């Protein structure tokens, strides 16, 4: 139909819309094992005490509960819903035509804050974006996609739904091993991660997170600094300093890269982790992504009894912290701080969202609530796809 987004985009960019079948590209609500952790180099011990065995956190967790001590007070989650909304064709010269997917996504970042045992929404940022092939603007005109987004926003179908397209972004059509649809999804994912970075920076500027108010970010902290940050030493240090009081807690991880205290690959060392225990902390770098200017501390905690879970790695979370202070970089995190953070994470495992989410065994409840709140703000799949 002429008043739909894809009809307008095809007309404005000189393409042909094939009115292809629309479908979702996300599988984030399913329990998975994350195998995508290439390029990591494990280094030395990541804490001041060189532990060689599991460490019990039961007493520390009970102590924190009895004293009503909560240092984890901010919880951040980024979420996306991404769809293939059409196939669009462009002339490649002569009689040659290329067909490419158009990808659209609802993305958002939410941060909740707990005060006096009550969790409330502190910040939220949501938007709709579209990823098109670079062939949609063969001349690479400056500001072309921004102007195109503004034109799309004049369509009655968007006004009637009360929504706007925040931006149109492009993915490359270079011939390589990556599928075009994956390239489009990756660009939308990058935009969501940039929003997470910006929200963390805003919390730091406002003085909301500090040594008594840590932020728990759902998932890995492997944010790549921008090209501009890498060129500016002060900007790079500011990026790093923003994560002084931030920890990442991942529900999925690659068990094949779990190392024992001797540095050997040993996923069983993680699988056999007892309930309410943690592993020793290790340090790692990822030179492919971060060069030598970021080092991470990483460890694992079992937050559910093994007999209550489905697989060996259910009920285990991976914890990451960027090493910011010179003392931490040189000697690792203070072991007492690691114990306090770990015990605090254990105390966030209840109440349980059992039955509400297939990943229940690896959820921290405040993160589950933050994620649920964010997703409740999305348009339904039918309403969203109707725009296209």
TORFIGU-131116 format. One line per 5 residues: number of its first residue (from 0); their letters; for each residue x, y, z of N, C-alpha, C. Coordinates in steps of 0.1 Angstrom, whole numbers, padded with zeros to 4 digits. Layout:
NUM	A	X Y Z X Y Z X Y Z ~ ...
END
This chain:
0	XXXXX	0008 -0012 0000 0000 0000 0000 0009 0012 0000 ~ 0004 0023 -0006 0012 0035 -0009 0015 0042 0004 ~ 0007 0040 0015 0010 0048 0027 0018 0040 0037 ~ 0023 0029 0033 0032 0021 0042 0047 0025 0040 ~ 0054 0022 0050 0068 0026 0051 0076 0021 0039
5	XXXXX	0075 0008 0036 0084 0002 0026 0080 0007 0012 ~ 0068 0010 0009 0064 0016 -0004 0071 0029 -0006 ~ 0071 0037 0005 0077 0050 0004 0092 0049 0003 ~ 0098 0040 0011 0113 0038 0010 0117 0034 -0004 ~ 0110 0024 -0010 0113 0020 -0023 0112 0031 -0033
10	XXXXX	0102 0039 -0032 0100 0050 -0042 0111 0060 -0040 ~ 0115 0064 -0028 0125 0075 -0026 0139 0070 -0029 ~ 0142 0057 -0027 0156 0053 -0029 0158 0046 -0043 ~ 0147 0046 -0051 0148 0040 -0064 0149 0025 -0064 ~ 0143 0019 -0054 0143 0004 -0053 0130 -0002 -0057
15	XXXXX	0129 -0015 -0056 0116 -0022 -0059 0113 -0030 -0046 ~ 0102 -0028 -0040 0097 -0035 -0029 0090 -0048 -0034 ~ 0094 -0060 -0028 0089 -0072 -0032 0077 -0077 -0023 ~ 0074 -0068 -0013 0063 -0072 -0004 0065 -0086 0002 ~ 0077 -0088 0007 0081 -0101 0012 0075 -0104 0025
20	XXXXX	0075 -0117 0029 0069 -0121 0042 0077 -0115 0053 ~ 0070 -0110 0063 0077 -0103 0074 0077 -0113 0086 ~ 0089 -0113 0093 0090 -0122 0104 0101 -0117 0114 ~ 0100 -0122 0126 0110 -0118 0137 0123 -0125 0135 ~ 0134 -0118 0140 0147 -0124 0139 0153 -0126 0152
25	XXXXX	0146 -0125 0163 0151 -0126 0177 0148 -0140 0183 ~ 0158 -0144 0191 0156 -0156 0199 0161 -0154 0213 ~ 0160 -0142 0218 0167 -0138 0230 0160 -0144 0243 ~ 0147 -0148 0241 0140 -0153 0253 0142 -0168 0256 ~ 0151 -0174 0247 0153 -0188 0249 0166 -0190 0257
30	XXXXX	0167 -0200 0265 0180 -0203 0272 0190 -0208 0262 ~ 0202 -0202 0262 0212 -0206 0253 0226 -0207 0259 ~ 0235 -0213 0252 0249 -0212 0256 0255 -0203 0246 ~ 0263 -0193 0250 0269 -0183 0242 0283 -0188 0238 ~ 0285 -0191 0225 0298 -0196 0221 0306 -0185 0214
35	XXXXX	0301 -0172 0214 0308 -0162 0206 0317 -0154 0215 ~ 0329 -0159 0219 0338 -0152 0228 0352 -0154 0223 ~ 0354 -0152 0210 0367 -0154 0204 0376 -0142 0207 ~ 0389 -0145 0206 0398 -0134 0208 0402 -0131 0222 ~ 0397 -0138 0232 0400 -0136 0246 0413 -0142 0250
40	XXXXX	0421 -0135 0257 0434 -0141 0262 0433 -0140 0277 ~ 0434 -0152 0284 0434 -0152 0298 0448 -0149 0304 ~ 0448 -0141 0314 0461 -0137 0320 0462 -0142 0334 ~ 0466 -0134 0343 0469 -0138 0357 0457 -0138 0366 ~ 0459 -0141 0379 0449 -0140 0388 0442 -0126 0388
45	XXXXX	0429 -0125 0390 0422 -0113 0390 0418 -0107 0403 ~ 0423 -0113 0414 0420 -0108 0427 0433 -0109 0436 ~ 0432 -0102 0447 0444 -0101 0456 0448 -0114 0462 ~ 0439 -0122 0466 0442 -0135 0471 0442 -0145 0460 ~ 0452 -0153 0459 0454 -0162 0448 0447 -0175 0452
50	XXXXX	0434 -0175 0450 0426 -0187 0454 0427 -0198 0444 ~ 0426 -0211 0449 0427 -0222 0440 0415 -0231 0440 ~ 0406 -0228 0450 0394 -0235 0451 0382 -0226 0451 ~ 0370 -0233 0450 0357 -0225 0451 0357 -0218 0465 ~ 0349 -0207 0465 0348 -0199 0477 0333 -0198 0481
55	XXXXX	0330 -0202 0493 0316 -0201 0498 0312 -0187 0501 ~ 0300 -0183 0497 0295 -0170 0500 0283 -0170 0509 ~ 0279 -0182 0514 0267 -0183 0522 0267 -0174 0534 ~ 0278 -0174 0541 0278 -0165 0554 0278 -0151 0550 ~ 0286 -0147 0540 0286 -0132 0536 0272 -0128 0531
60	XXXXX	0265 -0136 0523 0252 -0133 0518 0242 -0131 0530 ~ 0243 -0140 0540 0234 -0139 0551 0237 -0127 0559 ~ 0250 -0124 0561 0254 -0112 0569 0248 -0099 0562 ~ 0249 -0098 0549 0244 -0086 0542 0229 -0085 0543 ~ 0222 -0096 0542 0208 -0096 0544 0203 -0092 0558
65	XXXXX	0210 -0097 0568 0207 -0094 0582 0209 -0079 0585 ~ 0220 -0073 0579 0223 -0059 0581 0216 -0050 0571 ~ 0207 -0056 0563 0200 -0048 0553 0209 -0040 0544 ~ 0220 -0046 0540 0230 -0039 0532 0228 -0042 0517 ~ 0226 -0032 0509 0224 -0034 0494 0233 -0024 0487
70	XXXXX	0244 -0029 0481 0252 -0020 0473 0248 -0020 0458 ~ 0240 -0030 0454 0236 -0031 0440 0222 -0024 0440 ~ 0222 -0012 0435 0209 -0004 0436 0204 0001 0422 ~ 0212 0000 0412 0208 0004 0398 0209 -0009 0389 ~ 0199 -0011 0380 0199 -0023 0372 0195 -0018 0358
75	XXXXX	0204 -0022 0348 0202 -0017 0335 0201 -0029 0325 ~ 0191 -0027 0316 0189 -0037 0306 0187 -0031 0292 ~ 0193 -0036 0282 0191 -0032 0268 0183 -0043 0261 ~ 0174 -0039 0253 0166 -0049 0246 0162 -0045 0232 ~ 0160 -0055 0224 0156 -0052 0210 0146 -0062 0205
80	XXXXX	0138 -0057 0196 0129 -0066 0188 0132 -0063 0173 ~ 0137 -0072 0166 0142 -0070 0152 0134 -0079 0142 ~ 0130 -0073 0131 0122 -0080 0121 0128 -0078 0107 ~ 0127 -0088 0099 0128 -0086 0084 0115 -0081 0079 ~ 0114 -0069 0073 0102 -0063 0069 0100 -0063 0054
85	XXXXX	0110 -0067 0047 0108 -0067 0032 0121 -0072 0025 ~ 0120 -0075 0012 0131 -0076 0003 0130 -0064 -0006 ~ 0141 -0058 -0008 0141 -0046 -0017 0153 -0048 -0027 ~ 0150 -0045 -0040 0159 -0047 -0051 0164 -0034 -0056 ~ 0177 -0034 -0060 0184 -0022 -0066 0192 -0026 -0078
90	XXXXX	0192 -0017 -0088 0199 -0020 -0100 0214 -0019 -0098 ~ 0222 -0029 -0102 0236 -0029 -0100 0244 -0025 -0113 ~ 0237 -0021 -0123 0243 -0017 -0135 0240 -0027 -0146 ~ 0236 -0022 -0158 0232 -0031 -0169 0219 -0038 -0165 ~ 0220 -0051 -0167 0208 -0059 -0164 0209 -0066 -0151
95	XXXXX	0219 -0063 -0143 0221 -0069 -0130 0213 -0062 -0119 ~ 0207 -0070 -0110 0199 -0066 -0099 0203 -0073 -0087 ~ 0203 -0065 -0076 0206 -0071 -0063 0194 -0070 -0054 ~ 0191 -0081 -0046 0180 -0081 -0037 0185 -0082 -0023 ~ 0181 -0073 -0014 0186 -0072 -0001 0175 -0071 0009
100	XXXXX	0177 -0075 0022 0166 -0074 0032 0166 -0061 0038 ~ 0154 -0056 0041 0152 -0044 0049 0149 -0049 0063 ~ 0156 -0044 0073 0155 -0048 0087 0150 -0036 0095 ~ 0140 -0039 0104 0135 -0028 0113 0135 -0033 0127 ~ 0138 -0024 0136 0138 -0029 0150 0133 -0018 0160
105	XXXXX	0127 -0024 0170 0124 -0015 0182 0135 -0018 0192 ~ 0142 -0008 0196 0153 -0009 0206 0150 0000 0218 ~ 0156 -0004 0229 0154 0004 0241 0164 0000 0252 ~ 0166 0009 0261 0174 0007 0273 0167 0013 0285 ~ 0166 0005 0295 0159 0009 0307 0168 0008 0319
110	XXXXX	0167 0017 0329 0175 0016 0341 0165 0018 0353 ~ 0165 0008 0362 0157 0009 0374 0165 0012 0386 ~ 0159 0017 0396 0167 0021 0409 0159 0016 0421 ~ 0166 0010 0430 0160 0005 0442 0164 0015 0454 ~ 0153 0019 0461 0155 0027 0472 0145 0023 0483
115	XXXXX	0149 0021 0495 0140 0017 0506 0133 0004 0501 ~ 0140 -0005 0495 0135 -0018 0491 0124 -0017 0480 ~ 0122 -0006 0474 0113 -0004 0463 0120 -0001 0450 ~ 0117 -0009 0439 0123 -0007 0426 0114 0002 0418 ~ 0120 0012 0412 0112 0021 0403 0121 0025 0391
120	XXXXX	0114 0029 0380 0120 0033 0368 0128 0046 0370 ~ 0141 0046 0367 0149 0058 0368 0151 0064 0354 ~ 0154 0056 0344 0156 0062 0330 0151 0052 0320 ~ 0146 0057 0309 0143 0048 0298 0145 0055 0284 ~ 0149 0049 0274 0152 0054 0261 0148 0044 0251
125	XXXXX	0138 0047 0243 0134 0038 0232 0132 0044 0219 ~ 0134 0037 0208 0132 0042 0195 0130 0031 0185 ~ 0126 0035 0173 0125 0026 0161 0135 0030 0151 ~ 0142 0020 0145 0152 0023 0135 0150 0013 0124 ~ 0155 0017 0112 0154 0008 0100 0168 0007 0094
130	XXXXX	0172 -0005 0091 0185 -0008 0085 0183 -0011 0070 ~ 0189 -0004 0061 0188 -0006 0047 0202 -0009 0041 ~ 0203 -0015 0029 0216 -0017 0023 0222 -0004 0018 ~ 0235 -0003 0018 0242 0009 0013 0238 0012 -0001 ~ 0233 0002 -0009 0228 0005 -0022 0217 0015 -0023
135	XXXXX	0210 0017 -0011 0199 0026 -0011 0203 0040 -0013 ~ 0216 0043 -0011 0222 0056 -0013 0236 0054 -0019 ~ 0236 0051 -0032 0248 0048 -0039 0258 0059 -0039 ~ 0253 0071 -0039 0262 0083 -0039 0268 0087 -0026 ~ 0263 0080 -0015 0268 0083 -0002 0266 0098 0003
140	XXXXX	0254 0103 0000 0251 0117 0002 0250 0120 0018 ~ 0257 0131 0022 0257 0134 0036 0243 0138 0041 ~ 0238 0132 0051 0225 0135 0057 0213 0129 0049 ~ 0216 0121 0039 0205 0116 0031 0195 0107 0039 ~ 0201 0098 0047 0192 0089 0054 0184 0097 0065
145	XXXXX	0190 0107 0071 0183 0115 0081 0171 0122 0075 ~ 0173 0128 0063 0162 0134 0056 0152 0124 0052 ~ 0156 0112 0048 0146 0102 0044 0138 0098 0056 ~ 0144 0097 0068 0136 0094 0080 0126 0104 0083 ~ 0130 0117 0081 0120 0128 0083 0108 0127 0074
150	XXXXX	0111 0123 0061 0100 0122 0052 0091 0110 0055 ~ 0097 0099 0059 0089 0087 0063 0080 0091 0075 ~ 0084 0100 0084 0076 0103 0096 0064 0112 0092 ~ 0063 0116 0080 0051 0124 0076 0040 0114 0072 ~ 0042 0102 0071 0032 0092 0066 0021 0091 0077
155	XXXXX	0008 0091 0072 -0003 0090 0082 -0002 0078 0090 ~ 0003 0066 0085 0003 0054 0093 0011 0055 0105 ~ 0022 0064 0105 0030 0066 0117 0023 0076 0126 ~ 0017 0086 0121 0010 0096 0129 -0001 0089 0136 ~ -0009 0080 0130 -0020 0074 0136 -0016 0064 0147
160	XXXXX	-0004 0058 0146 0002 0049 0156 0009 0057 0167 ~ 0011 0070 0165 0018 0078 0175 0033 0074 0177 ~ 0039 0070 0166 0053 0067 0167 0061 0074 0156 ~ 0074 0074 0157 0083 0080 0147 0095 0071 0144 ~ 0101 0072 0133 0113 0065 0129 0125 0074 0134
165	XXXXX	0133 0069 0143 0144 0077 0149 0155 0079 0138 ~ 0157 0069 0131 0168 0070 0121 0168 0058 0111 ~ 0174 0060 0100 0176 0050 0090 0192 0048 0089 ~ 0196 0036 0092 0210 0033 0091 0213 0023 0080 ~ 0226 0023 0076 0229 0014 0064 0238 0003 0069
170	XXXXX	0237 -0008 0062 0247 -0019 0063 0254 -0021 0050 ~ 0266 -0026 0050 0274 -0028 0038 0269 -0040 0030 ~ 0271 -0039 0017 0267 -0050 0008 0280 -0057 0002 ~ 0291 -0055 0009 0303 -0062 0005 0301 -0077 0005 ~ 0307 -0084 -0004 0306 -0099 -0005 0315 -0105 0005
175	XXXXX	0310 -0110 0016 0318 -0118 0026 0309 -0129 0031 ~ 0314 -0135 0042 0307 -0147 0047 0294 -0143 0055 ~ 0293 -0131 0059 0282 -0127 0067 0269 -0124 0059 ~ 0258 -0129 0063 0245 -0127 0056 0241 -0113 0057 ~ 0234 -0108 0047 0230 -0094 0047 0220 -0091 0059
180	XXXXX	0212 -0101 0062 0202 -0099 0073 0210 -0098 0086 ~ 0221 -0105 0088 0229 -0105 0100 0236 -0091 0101 ~ 0240 -0086 0090 0246 -0073 0090 0237 -0062 0094 ~ 0224 -0063 0089 0214 -0053 0094 0211 -0054 0109 ~ 0210 -0066 0114 0207 -0068 0128 0219 -0063 0136
185	XXXXX	0231 -0065 0131 0243 -0061 0138 0243 -0045 0140 ~ 0239 -0038 0129 0239 -0024 0130 0229 -0019 0140 ~ 0217 -0026 0141 0207 -0022 0151 0212 -0025 0165 ~ 0219 -0037 0166 0225 -0040 0179 0235 -0030 0184 ~ 0243 -0026 0175 0254 -0015 0178 0247 -0003 0183
190	XXXXX	0236 0001 0177 0229 0013 0181 0223 0011 0195 ~ 0218 -0001 0198 0213 -0003 0212 0224 -0002 0222 ~ 0236 -0008 0218 0247 -0008 0228 0252 0006 0230 ~ 0252 0014 0220 0255 0029 0221 0246 0036 0231 ~ 0234 0032 0231 0224 0038 0240 0227 0033 0255
195	XXXXX	0232 0021 0256 0236 0016 0270 0248 0024 0275 ~ 0258 0026 0266 0270 0034 0269 0266 0048 0274 ~ 0257 0054 0266 0253 0068 0269 0245 0069 0282 ~ 0237 0058 0285 0230 0059 0298 0239 0057 0310 ~ 0249 0048 0309 0259 0047 0319 0266 0060 0321
200	XXXXX	0271 0066 0311 0278 0079 0312 0269 0090 0318 ~ 0256 0090 0315 0247 0100 0321 0246 0097 0336 ~ 0245 0085 0340 0244 0081 0355 0256 0086 0362 ~ 0268 0084 0356 0280 0089 0362 0280 0104 0363 ~ 0277 0111 0353 0277 0125 0353 0268 0131 0364
205	XXXXX	0256 0124 0366 0246 0128 0376 0250 0124 0390 ~ 0261 0116 0391 0266 0112 0405 0256 0101 0411 ~ 0249 0094 0402 0239 0084 0407 0246 0071 0411 ~ 0257 0067 0404 0263 0055 0408 0277 0058 0414 ~ 0280 0051 0425 0292 0053 0432 0296 0040 0440
210	XXXXX	0305 0041 0450 0309 0029 0457 0299 0023 0466 ~ 0288 0031 0469 0277 0025 0477 0265 0022 0468 ~ 0266 0025 0455 0254 0023 0446 0260 0018 0433 ~ 0262 0005 0432 0267 -0001 0420 0255 -0003 0410 ~ 0259 -0003 0397 0250 -0006 0386 0253 -0020 0381
215	XXXXX	0242 -0028 0380 0243 -0041 0374 0238 -0040 0360 ~ 0246 -0043 0351 0242 -0043 0337 0240 -0058 0332 ~ 0228 -0060 0326 0225 -0074 0321 0234 -0077 0309 ~ 0242 -0087 0311 0251 -0091 0300 0265 -0086 0301 ~ 0273 -0088 0291 0287 -0086 0291 0290 -0070 0291
220	XXXXX	0301 -0067 0296 0306 -0053 0296 0315 -0050 0284 ~ 0315 -0059 0274 0325 -0057 0263 0320 -0047 0253 ~ 0319 -0034 0258 0316 -0023 0249 0328 -0018 0242 ~ 0327 -0016 0229 0339 -0011 0222 0339 0004 0223 ~ 0350 0010 0228 0350 0025 0227 0350 0029 0212
225	XXXXX	0344 0041 0210 0343 0046 0196 0357 0049 0191 ~ 0357 0051 0177 0370 0055 0171 0375 0068 0176 ~ 0365 0077 0179 0369 0090 0185 0375 0089 0199 ~ 0369 0080 0207 0375 0077 0220 0389 0072 0220 ~ 0391 0063 0210 0405 0057 0209 0415 0067 0205
230	XXXXX	0411 0078 0198 0421 0088 0193 0424 0098 0204 ~ 0415 0099 0214 0416 0109 0224 0419 0102 0238 ~ 0431 0104 0243 0435 0097 0255 0425 0101 0267 ~ 0421 0114 0268 0413 0118 0279 0399 0112 0278 ~ 0394 0111 0265 0381 0105 0263 0381 0090 0266
235	XXXXX	0392 0084 0263 0394 0070 0266 0394 0067 0281 ~ 0401 0076 0288 0402 0074 0303 0388 0077 0309 ~ 0380 0087 0303 0367 0089 0308 0358 0078 0306 ~ 0359 0071 0294 0351 0059 0291 0354 0048 0301 ~ 0367 0046 0304 0371 0036 0314 0366 0040 0328
240	XXXXX	0367 0052 0332 0363 0056 0345 0348 0055 0347 ~ 0340 0055 0337 0326 0054 0338 0322 0040 0344 ~ 0331 0030 0343 0327 0017 0347 0334 0013 0360 ~ 0337 0023 0368 0343 0020 0381 0334 0013 0390 ~ 0321 0016 0389 0311 0010 0398 0300 0003 0390
245	XXXXX	0304 -0004 0380 0295 -0011 0371 0300 -0026 0370 ~ 0291 -0035 0371 0294 -0049 0369 0284 -0055 0359 ~ 0289 -0064 0350 0281 -0071 0341 0278 -0085 0345 ~ 0266 -0089 0345 0262 -0102 0349 0255 -0109 0337 ~ 0261 -0120 0332 0256 -0126 0320 0249 -0139 0323
250	XXXXX	0237 -0141 0317 0230 -0154 0319 0235 -0165 0310 ~ 0242 -0162 0299 0248 -0172 0291 0262 -0169 0288 ~ 0270 -0179 0286 0285 -0178 0284 0290 -0190 0277 ~ 0302 -0189 0273 0308 -0201 0266 0316 -0209 0276 ~ 0310 -0221 0279 0317 -0230 0289 0330 -0235 0284
255	XXXXX	0333 -0235 0271 0345 -0241 0266 0357 -0232 0268 ~ 0355 -0219 0272 0367 -0211 0275 0368 -0209 0290 ~ 0361 -0216 0298 0362 -0215 0312 0376 -0222 0316 ~ 0384 -0215 0323 0397 -0220 0327 0398 -0223 0341 ~ 0405 -0234 0345 0408 -0236 0359 0419 -0228 0364
260	XXXXX	0423 -0230 0377 0433 -0221 0383 0447 -0223 0376 ~ 0449 -0234 0369 0462 -0236 0362 0462 -0231 0348 ~ 0451 -0224 0344 0450 -0218 0331 0446 -0228 0320 ~ 0441 -0240 0323 0437 -0250 0313 0422 -0249 0311 ~ 0418 -0251 0299 0403 -0252 0296 0397 -0263 0304
265	XXXXX	0387 -0260 0311 0381 -0270 0320 0366 -0266 0323 ~ 0357 -0268 0314 0343 -0264 0317 0337 -0271 0329 ~ 0343 -0283 0332 0338 -0290 0343 0340 -0283 0357 ~ 0351 -0275 0357 0354 -0267 0369 0343 -0257 0372 ~ 0336 -0252 0361 0324 -0243 0363 0312 -0252 0366
270	XXXXX	0310 -0262 0358 0298 -0271 0360 0297 -0276 0374 ~ 0308 -0279 0380 0308 -0285 0394 0307 -0275 0405 ~ 0306 -0263 0401 0305 -0252 0411 0294 -0254 0421 ~ 0297 -0255 0434 0286 -0257 0444 0277 -0245 0445 ~ 0265 -0248 0450 0255 -0237 0453 0261 -0227 0463
275	XXXXX	0258 -0214 0460 0263 -0203 0468 0278 -0202 0469 ~ 0285 -0207 0459 0299 -0206 0458 0303 -0198 0446 ~ 0315 -0193 0446 0321 -0186 0434 0334 -0193 0430 ~ 0338 -0190 0418 0352 -0194 0413 0362 -0184 0417 ~ 0375 -0187 0417 0385 -0176 0417 0383 -0167 0406
280	XXXXX	0388 -0155 0407 0387 -0144 0397 0399 -0145 0388 ~ 0397 -0144 0375 0407 -0144 0365 0407 -0130 0358 ~ 0418 -0127 0352 0419 -0115 0344 0420 -0119 0329 ~ 0414 -0111 0320 0415 -0114 0306 0416 -0101 0298 ~ 0421 -0102 0286 0421 -0090 0277 0415 -0096 0264
285	XXXXX	0411 -0086 0256 0406 -0090 0242 0412 -0080 0233 ~ 0425 -0083 0228 0432 -0073 0220 0425 -0070 0207 ~ 0417 -0080 0202 0410 -0078 0189 0401 -0066 0190 ~ 0394 -0065 0202 0384 -0054 0203 0390 -0042 0211 ~ 0398 -0044 0220 0402 -0033 0229 0417 -0030 0230
290	XXXXX	0425 -0037 0222 0439 -0034 0223 0444 -0038 0237 ~ 0453 -0030 0242 0459 -0033 0256 0454 -0023 0266 ~ 0444 -0015 0263 0440 -0005 0273 0428 -0008 0282 ~ 0422 -0020 0280 0412 -0025 0289 0415 -0039 0293 ~ 0414 -0041 0307 0415 -0054 0312 0403 -0057 0321
295	XXXXX	0398 -0070 0321 0386 -0074 0327 0389 -0084 0338 ~ 0381 -0083 0349 0381 -0094 0359 0368 -0102 0356 ~ 0369 -0115 0357 0358 -0124 0354 0357 -0135 0364 ~ 0345 -0139 0369 0343 -0150 0377 0329 -0155 0376 ~ 0326 -0167 0382 0313 -0174 0380 0308 -0177 0394
300	XXXXX	0294 -0176 0395 0287 -0178 0408 0275 -0187 0405 ~ 0274 -0197 0413 0261 -0206 0412 0251 -0200 0422 ~ 0240 -0195 0416 0229 -0189 0424 0217 -0198 0425 ~ 0217 -0210 0419 0206 -0220 0421 0212 -0233 0424 ~ 0205 -0241 0432 0209 -0255 0435 0209 -0263 0422
305	XXXXX	0220 -0271 0420 0221 -0279 0408 0210 -0288 0406 ~ 0204 -0294 0417 0194 -0304 0415 0180 -0297 0411 ~ 0179 -0284 0412 0167 -0277 0408 0167 -0272 0393 ~ 0179 -0274 0386 0180 -0268 0373 0181 -0279 0362 ~ 0180 -0275 0350 0178 -0284 0339 0192 -0289 0333
310	XXXXX	0202 -0280 0332 0215 -0284 0327 0226 -0280 0336 ~ 0238 -0285 0333 0249 -0282 0342 0252 -0268 0344 ~ 0249 -0259 0334 0253 -0245 0335 0241 -0236 0338 ~ 0229 -0242 0339 0218 -0234 0344 0220 -0231 0359 ~ 0217 -0219 0363 0219 -0215 0377 0232 -0209 0379
315	XXXXX	0241 -0208 0369 0254 -0201 0370 0254 -0188 0362 ~ 0259 -0178 0368 0261 -0165 0361 0275 -0162 0360 ~ 0279 -0155 0349 0292 -0150 0347 0292 -0135 0351 ~ 0302 -0131 0359 0303 -0117 0364 0316 -0111 0358 ~ 0315 -0099 0353 0326 -0091 0347 0327 -0078 0354
320	XXXXX	0339 -0073 0355 0342 -0059 0359 0354 -0054 0352 ~ 0353 -0042 0347 0365 -0036 0340 0374 -0031 0351 ~ 0387 -0034 0350 0397 -0030 0360 0401 -0016 0357 ~ 0397 -0006 0366 0399 0008 0363 0411 0014 0371 ~ 0411 0011 0384 0422 0017 0392 0436 0010 0389
325	XXXXX	0446 0018 0390 0460 0012 0388 0463 0000 0397 ~ 0458 0001 0409 0461 -0010 0419 0453 -0022 0414 ~ 0441 -0021 0409 0434 -0033 0404 0441 -0039 0392 ~ 0445 -0030 0383 0452 -0035 0371 0465 -0043 0374 ~ 0472 -0038 0384 0484 -0044 0388 0482 -0057 0396
330	XXXXX	0473 -0057 0406 0472 -0068 0415 0458 -0075 0415 ~ 0449 -0070 0407 0435 -0076 0407 0426 -0069 0417 ~ 0413 -0073 0417 0404 -0067 0426 0406 -0072 0440 ~ 0403 -0064 0450 0404 -0068 0464 0394 -0080 0466 ~ 0399 -0091 0472 0391 -0103 0473 0379 -0100 0482
335	XXXXX	0381 -0092 0492 0369 -0088 0500 0358 -0081 0492 ~ 0362 -0073 0483 0352 -0066 0475 0345 -0076 0465 ~ 0353 -0086 0460 0347 -0096 0452 0337 -0104 0459 ~ 0340 -0107 0472 0331 -0115 0480 0318 -0107 0483 ~ 0319 -0094 0486 0308 -0085 0488 0299 -0084 0476
340	XXXXX	0305 -0082 0465 0297 -0081 0452 0290 -0094 0449 ~ 0298 -0105 0451 0292 -0118 0448 0281 -0122 0457 ~ 0282 -0119 0470 0272 -0122 0479 0259 -0113 0476 ~ 0262 -0101 0472 0251 -0092 0469 0243 -0097 0456 ~ 0250 -0103 0447 0244 -0109 0435 0235 -0121 0439
345	XXXXX	0241 -0129 0448 0233 -0140 0453 0220 -0136 0459 ~ 0220 -0125 0467 0208 -0120 0474 0198 -0114 0464 ~ 0202 -0112 0451 0192 -0107 0441 0185 -0118 0434 ~ 0188 -0131 0437 0182 -0142 0430 0168 -0145 0434 ~ 0163 -0139 0445 0149 -0141 0449 0142 -0127 0450
350	XXXXX	0129 -0127 0448 0120 -0138 0444 0124 -0144 0430 ~ 0118 -0155 0427 0122 -0162 0414 0111 -0160 0404 ~ 0115 -0158 0391 0105 -0157 0381 0102 -0170 0374 ~ 0103 -0181 0382 0101 -0194 0377 0087 -0195 0370 ~ 0087 -0201 0357 0075 -0202 0350 0072 -0190 0341
355	XXXXX	0078 -0178 0344 0075 -0166 0336 0086 -0165 0325 ~ 0097 -0171 0326 0108 -0170 0317 0116 -0183 0317 ~ 0119 -0187 0305 0126 -0200 0303 0140 -0199 0309 ~ 0145 -0187 0310 0159 -0185 0316 0159 -0182 0331 ~ 0148 -0186 0338 0146 -0182 0351 0158 -0186 0361
360	XXXXX	0165 -0197 0358 0175 -0201 0367 0187 -0192 0367 ~ 0189 -0184 0357 0200 -0175 0356 0196 -0160 0357 ~ 0184 -0158 0361 0179 -0144 0362 0182 -0138 0376 ~ 0186 -0126 0377 0185 -0118 0389 0171 -0111 0389 ~ 0164 -0111 0399 0150 -0107 0399 0149 -0092 0395
365	XXXXX	0157 -0083 0400 0156 -0069 0395 0158 -0067 0380 ~ 0168 -0075 0375 0170 -0075 0361 0158 -0080 0353 ~ 0152 -0091 0358 0140 -0096 0352 0129 -0086 0351 ~ 0127 -0078 0362 0117 -0068 0363 0120 -0056 0353 ~ 0133 -0053 0352 0137 -0042 0343 0134 -0046 0329
370	XXXXX	0138 -0058 0326 0136 -0063 0312 0121 -0064 0309 ~ 0113 -0069 0318 0099 -0070 0316 0092 -0056 0314 ~ 0097 -0046 0322 0091 -0033 0320 0095 -0027 0307 ~ 0107 -0029 0302 0111 -0024 0289 0103 -0030 0278 ~ 0102 -0043 0278 0095 -0050 0268 0080 -0047 0267
375	XXXXX	0075 -0043 0279 0060 -0039 0279 0058 -0026 0272 ~ 0068 -0018 0269 0066 -0006 0262 0067 -0007 0247 ~ 0070 -0019 0242 0071 -0021 0228 0057 -0022 0221 ~ 0056 -0019 0209 0044 -0022 0201 0044 -0037 0199 ~ 0032 -0043 0198 0031 -0057 0195 0037 -0060 0181
380	XXXXX	0040 -0072 0178 0046 -0076 0165 0036 -0072 0154 ~ 0023 -0075 0156 0013 -0072 0146 0012 -0057 0143 ~ 0012 -0049 0154 0010 -0035 0152 0023 -0029 0146 ~ 0035 -0034 0149 0047 -0029 0144 0048 -0032 0129 ~ 0046 -0045 0125 0047 -0049 0111 0037 -0042 0102
385	XXX	0025 -0039 0108 0015 -0032 0101 0020 -0019 0095 ~ 0030 -0013 0102 0035 0000 0097 0043 -0001 0084 ~ 0047 -0013 0080 0056 -0015 0069 0048 -0021 0057
END
